[in-house]
Amino acid sequence: MVLFLLLPPAAAAPSLSAVDVQPAIPWLGTPVTLQVACADPQGVAVVFADTAGPGILLPRLNFTLLGGDYQLAIPSSYLYKTGPYQANVTCVSTQGDNASAPASWTVSVLEGQVRSIQPSPAFVGDVLTIGFFALRDGQALTQDVAFQVTLNGQPAPLLQPPPFDLLQGWLLQVTSPVQAGSYTVAVAASYAGASVMNSSALSLGKPLEFSLRSAGPSPLTAGQNLTLTLLATDRGVPILPAASQLAVSVNGQQAEILRIAPGPQVTVRPPALAPGSYPVEVTLQYGNGSYTDSRSVAYALAVSGEFLDRDGDPLGVELRFAANGTVTSLSTDSEGAYRGSVAPGRYTLTLLHDDAEITWKDVDIAEFEDPLRYLPLPDGTVPGLELAALYHMEAALDFGEVELELGYDDSRGLVESDLTVFHCKDWNAAKRACLGSWAAILPQVDIVKNQVTFTSRALGAFAVGAQKAVHVDFSLDREVYKLGDVVKVSGVVLDEANRPVDGVAVALEVTGEAIRASGVSGANGVIAFEFAPPDREGAFEVVLTPAKPPYLATGGSQGFSVIKTRGVYALVPDVVRLSPGERRAFTFSLSNTGQAPLMDVELVITGVPEGYVSINTPLISRLEPGEEQRIEVTFALPTDAPVQTYSAKFIARSGDARTEGIFALTVQEPAAPVEEKQDAPAFSLPAFSLPAFPSFSFPSLGFAVGGNEGDIALLLGVGAAAFVLALVIRRRKPVPPSAILRDLKREVRGG
């Protein structure tokens, strides 16, 4: 018997191609791509690479199937070192079989360096030869390198294909620029897809250098020679020119050459010119060329003046003229005078004296003949100020701003941190007084140095100190005024010691009203005003504000009220005479004597029995100022009314306005009938006539009256006198004469 053993076919490894590495020369900072072909009948599960470099191990990286091949891009971040790298690429089938293939590459770096630029020094018109090394991993590249040269960013074409020199590198030749100056020579080298740039500085000179380096001294004073320092070289070699090769002029006028010294330094005798700044021009004739350069030189102006104190004694003052980093100093001598010279121009001018420093900024100086006045006044006084220092200064100069540091006396007992500077532009040196006004300046106070610092655009007097206070005390002649009254204000201006201060401007204002006035306090500080109050009722405030710089002024205020007067006046008969059973109407008069309308004026009569009298209009709704209304009052006596006299009052009242008219109601015995003659509307003593009356007695006077007109006239005169006397005794309001005569007439007629 034969046994057959069936076995599965033997497994085969995947088919794996060689690994392709791109790029051929990987440069530092670029990625590397691996590509491989892998196949297996059962299928490929994964393709990966295990990679190692110079001192580093990369993580396992998987390939990606792209277009039938497997690819892996290794990022440049993994290839951060130069040197050799090895990768083992493995392909694994779905059955677990695998095949591997190696790969290797080297990461390189491209470097470049400009080693030299010839000739040195280089001049305009030279052919420049640039020695340049291109290095791969530190090894010089001697072929397949491309170059580009720029000068200050502008392309400079190569004059020929460059050779390679073992000591100098690639020799790149270009033509120099046509202008002398400083240049940056940059070379860009390209090799196998990489590029590198390196640069070097180049100073390109003129073949012949000529310039006027300095001309001095400046400023020049009368009689001084002028020394010129030149730069003269031929391709860097100094030239000492002869006098025949040079020409020197100042402001176009020829200067005589006195000598030429190595350097070269040329001494000339300049022409005589007025103070100012002038061009100095030097011309060199050399070879076939002419070369010229120029500079400015100043001709000096004389500086002189003096500083004396108020007693004529000298002050030790230093003046400093600063411009363009140069400072010229002048100091006063034993007589307080200073002399010197400076060039005309703009300066920062500083005056120094003891603990004072005054600096004028941007001063234009064209002449300087005693233009400054500076005078400290340690014993000076200023009304309104407690002084720690006082200075007076003037400058007949054109300047922009002045900065002042002024010392002060800290023994005056003032609070130093509160010190203020006060400026008077119009200071009278002879009177030692400010003819204008004082303006406050807030300074910086240095309590250690006892100095205040501030700036100003004008000079004059500067007082360092604190303000004294001034205030005004005043009163009104009363608190309440009627429309049309005059408000009288009287007061006095006092300082902080309650001493009167004259010459203080005082402004009056009624708050919220167009009422204003102004005045000046007199010799005893007295001030007075009069004004009409507002033309409406209300409460108001009058404000007085004093002002006298530099005093610290404090104003005051007083309140007052304006009212419309409310008054009413009643005109009533003195006596009303009636008989029992008699009824008669009388006309009383009521007038508004105030400035405001009276509303709801109530009218009553008191002092008579009820029912004896009635008022036809017991309430007046409105009575305008100046308006008069006649009130009809009817008296009706009962037949049994007792014969007697009542003291009655006619009362009118409206709010706080009230008046009383007092009259007598006399109930008399019935009189014999008397025929009355109707009176004319107007009654006056000179023009009346009466008919004959029957005889009747006038008991109150004690004599009889006949019926003739002479007796009646006598009676009227006596009666008028009696009524006037009665009014005085009773202290009533005055009654118009017409009313008195009317009542007398009524009494005469039995009324």
C-alpha positions, 0 to 999 in steps of 0.5 A, a space after each residue: 500500500 502506498 500512502 500519499 502525503 499532501 502538503 501546502 505549497 511553500 510560502 514566498 517572500 514579497 517582491 521588493 525593489 531597490 529604494 530610490 532616494 530623492 534628491 540626489 544631494 539632500 541639503 540641510 533644511 530640505 525633506 528627503 523622499 524614499 520610493 520603492 516597489 513592493 508586490 505579493 500575491 497575497 497582498 501587501 499589508 504595510 511598508 515602513 522604514 527604520 532610519 538612523 542618522 548621525 547620532 539620532 534615531 528616527 521613529 518608524 515611518 510608514 510608506 504611502 501607496 501612490 501610483 503603484 509605488 510606495 513613497 515616504 517623505 521624511 520631513 526636514 525637521 528630522 534631518 536637522 544634522 548634516 552627515 550620513 543617514 541609513 534606512 532599512 525599508 521593510 515590506 510585509 505581506 498580508 500573510 506576515 511574510 516580509 522583505 527588506 531593502 537598504 537605503 542611504 544618503 548624506 545631508 549636506 550644507 552649502 556655504 560661501 565666503 568672500 575672502 578678498 576684494 582687490 585692489 585695496 584700497 580700490 578707486 573709481 575705474 578699477 577692475 575689482 577681483 572678488 575671491 570667493 569660496 563655495 563649500 559643500 560640507 566644508 569642502 571647496 567646490 571647484 566646478 558646476 558653481 554659478 555666481 551672481 555679483 551685486 554692488 549695493 543691490 545693483 547687478 555687476 556682470 562678470 567680466 569673464 568666466 571665473 577661474 578657481 584659485 586654490 588660495 583665493 577661491 573663485 576669482 570673480 571680476 567686475 567693473 567698479 562703480 563710477 561714484 566714490 563711496 561705500 558699497 556692499 559687495 554681495 556674491 550669490 553662489 548656486 550648486 546642485 539646487 542649493 544657493 548661498 550668499 555672502 557679502 563684504 564692505 567696499 570703500 571706493 575712493 576717488 583716484 585723487 582725493 581733495 577736500 578742505 577739512 577745516 578753516 580757522 580760527 572761526 570767528 576771525 578777529 581783526 588782524 588774524 591769519 586764516 589756517 586751512 587744513 587740506 586733504 590731498 592724495 593721489 591713489 591714497 598717497 599724500 600730495 604736498 602742493 606748491 603755492 602755484 597749484 593753489 588758489 584761496 578766496 574768501 567771499 570771492 576775494 583773493 586771500 594771500 597764501 603765506 605758507 604751506 606746511 605738511 598736512 598739508 596746512 595752508 596759512 593765508 591772510 584773509 581780506 577785511 570783511 564785516 562781521 558775518 559768515 562767509 565761504 572760503 574756497 580752495 582750488 587745486 590744480 593737479 595733473 590735468 584736473 582742477 579740484 575745488 572745495 569750500 567751507 564757511 568761516 565767521 568774522 567775529 563781532 565784538 561783544 561788550 557790556 556790564 552788570 552793576 547792582 542798584 548801588 553801581 557796584 559790579 556783579 560777578 556774572 558769566 556769559 556763555 554762548 553755545 552753538 554746534 557743540 562749541 561754548 564761548 565764555 565771557 566773565 565780568 571784570 572787577 568793574 563789572 564789564 565784559 568784552 570778547 567776540 563771537 561769530 554772528 548766528 543763533 546761540 543758546 545764551 546763558 547768564 550765571 550769577 550766584 544762585 541764578 541761571 538764565 538761559 535764552 534759547 535760540 538767540 539770533 545775535 547780529 550785534 551785542 553791545 550791552 544788550 542785557 540788564 540783570 538786577 537782583 533786588 533782595 530788599 525789594 517789595 511788591 504790594 500784595 506779595 510776601 517776597 522770597 526774591 525779586 529780580 529785574 532783567 531785560 534783553 534787547 535780543 531776538 530770542 524764542 524762550 528763556 529758562 530761569 533758575 532763580 534762587 530765593 531766601 528761605 529765611 522769610 518763613 514762607 511755605 517753600 512748596 507753595 512758592 509761586 513766581 509772578 511776572 510783570 512785563 512792564 516794570 519801571 526800574 526807576 520807581 521799582 514798581 510794576 506799571 502793568 499787571 502781575 501774572 502768576 507762573 507755577 514753577 518747579 521748586 527745589 527746596 534743597 537748592 532753594 531755587 525755582 525753575 520756570 520758562 517764559 517768552 518775555 522778561 521784566 520783573 520776576 517775584 518769588 513769593 506767596 500772595 497776600 489776601 485781600 477781601 471786601 466787607 460790605 453791607 446794603 442800606 436795607 434788606 427789602 426794596 420796593 420797585 423803583 427804589 435805589 439799592 445803596 452798597 457801602 464797604 471797605 477793601 481790607 488785607 489779611 491784617 484788616 488794613 484798608 487797601 486802596 486802588 483795588 478794582 471792585 466789580 459788582 454783579 447781581 447774580 443772574 441779572 444784567 446789573 453790573 457796576 465797577 469801581 476802585 477803592 479809595 484812599 481808605 479802602 472805601 467803595 460804594 455803589 448805587 443801582 436800581 434793583 431788578 424790576 420784578 419781585 424776588 430774592 436776589 444776591 449782590 456779589 462784590 469781587 475785588 481784584 488787584 494782582 498779585 493779591 489773592 482776592 476774595 469776594 463777598 455777597 449779600 442777599 436782598 429782596 424786591 417786593 411790590 408794595 401793597 397798599 390801599 387807601 379809603 376816603 370816607 366822610 368824617 361825620 354821617 348825620 341822619 335822623 331816625 327813620 332816614 335812609 341815605 346813600 353815601 359814596 366812599 372812595 377806595 384806591 390801590 396805592 401800592 405797586 401790585 394788584 389787590 385781589 378779593 378786596 373785602 369791605 366791611 363797616 364796624 362800630 354801628 348797630 346791625 342793619 344800620 348800614 349796607 355796602 353795595 359791593 362788599 367784595 372787589 375781585 381786582 383792584 389795579 395799582 393806581 385804580 380808584 373805585 367808588 363804593 356806595 354805602 347806604 345808611 338806613 336808620 330805624 324810626 326808633 333809633 336812639 339819638 347818639 353818635 357811633 364811632 364807625 370804621 370802614 375797613 378794606 382788606 386784601 391779604 396783608 394790605 389793609 386800611 381803616 377809614 374812621 367816621 362818626 355816625 350821628 343819629 340826631 333829632 329830626 330837623 325842620 325841613 330845609 329846602 336844598 338847592 341842587 349843587 353844581 357837580 364841582 364845588 369850591 369855596 370861591 364860586 358857591 352861592 346859597 339861598 337864604 336858609 331859615 335860622 338854625 343853631 349849631 350847638 357844637 360851635 355855640 352860635 346861631 347861623 342866619 340865612 345870609 351868605 356871609 354867615 354861611 361862608 363864616 360858618 364854612 371857614 370855622 367848620 373847616 378849621 375845626 375839621 382840620 384840628 380834629 384830623 390832627 388830634 385823631 391822627 388819621 390819614 389826610 383827607 382831601 380838602 374837597 372831601 372836607 368841604 363836601 362834608 361841611 356842606 352836608 352838615 350845613 344842609 342838615 346832612 
